[in-house]
Amino acid sequence: MTENYRIRIKGHLAAHWAEWFDGMIITRLDNGETLIEGPVVDQAALHGMLNHISDLGLPLLAVDRVEADDAVNRARS
């Protein structure tokens, strides 16, 4: 079952890395952090994304499961 996640990292993720996070919304925040939000098919896919973040050397700040409505509303704002 697909779940929606919000991953917060310290630093800005360069645009060319977006393909690693296919289907996710990437938002660069003014405070120097990046949010990666959207559907994740399973725990293996989530761990794969977290491994990509680790490979890029960007510190992981938070991983939260969110309701689908929260992710959609955030994308619209």
C-alpha positions in Angstrom: 0.0 0.0 0.0 1.3 3.4 -1.0 2.0 5.9 1.8 2.8 9.6 1.6 6.0 10.8 3.2 7.6 14.2 4.0 11.4 14.0 4.2 13.3 17.1 5.4 17.0 17.5 4.7 19.6 20.2 5.6 20.8 21.8 2.4 19.3 22.3 -1.0 18.9 19.4 -3.3 20.1 20.3 -6.8 17.4 20.1 -9.5 19.2 17.4 -11.5 18.9 15.0 -8.5 15.0 15.2 -8.8 14.9 12.1 -11.1 16.1 10.0 -8.1 12.9 11.0 -6.3 10.5 10.3 -9.2 7.0 11.4 -8.4 8.0 13.4 -5.4 7.6 17.1 -4.9 10.9 18.9 -4.1 10.7 22.2 -2.3 13.8 24.3 -1.5 13.0 26.3 1.6 14.4 29.8 2.4 16.0 28.4 5.6 18.4 26.3 3.5 16.4 23.1 3.9 14.7 20.9 1.3 11.4 19.1 1.6 10.8 15.9 -0.5 7.2 14.9 -0.4 4.9 12.4 -2.0 3.9 8.8 -2.4 6.2 5.9 -1.5 5.3 2.4 -2.6 6.8 0.5 0.3 9.4 0.6 3.0 12.1 -0.7 0.6 11.5 2.3 -1.6 11.6 4.6 1.4 14.9 3.1 2.5 16.2 3.5 -1.1 15.4 7.2 -1.0 17.1 7.6 2.3 20.2 5.9 1.0 20.2 8.3 -2.0 20.1 11.2 0.5 22.9 9.7 2.5 25.0 9.2 -0.7 24.6 12.9 -1.5 26.0 13.7 2.0 22.9 15.8 3.0 22.0 15.5 6.7 18.6 14.0 7.3 16.5 16.1 9.6 13.1 14.4 9.6 11.0 11.7 8.0 7.2 11.8 8.5 4.3 9.8 7.2 1.6 12.3 6.2 -2.0 12.0 5.1 -2.6 12.2 1.4 -4.6 15.4 1.8 -1.7 17.1 3.6 0.7 16.3 0.7 -1.8 17.5 -1.9 -2.6 20.7 0.0 1.1 21.5 0.4 1.7 21.0 -3.3 -1.1 23.5 -4.1 0.2 26.2 -1.8 
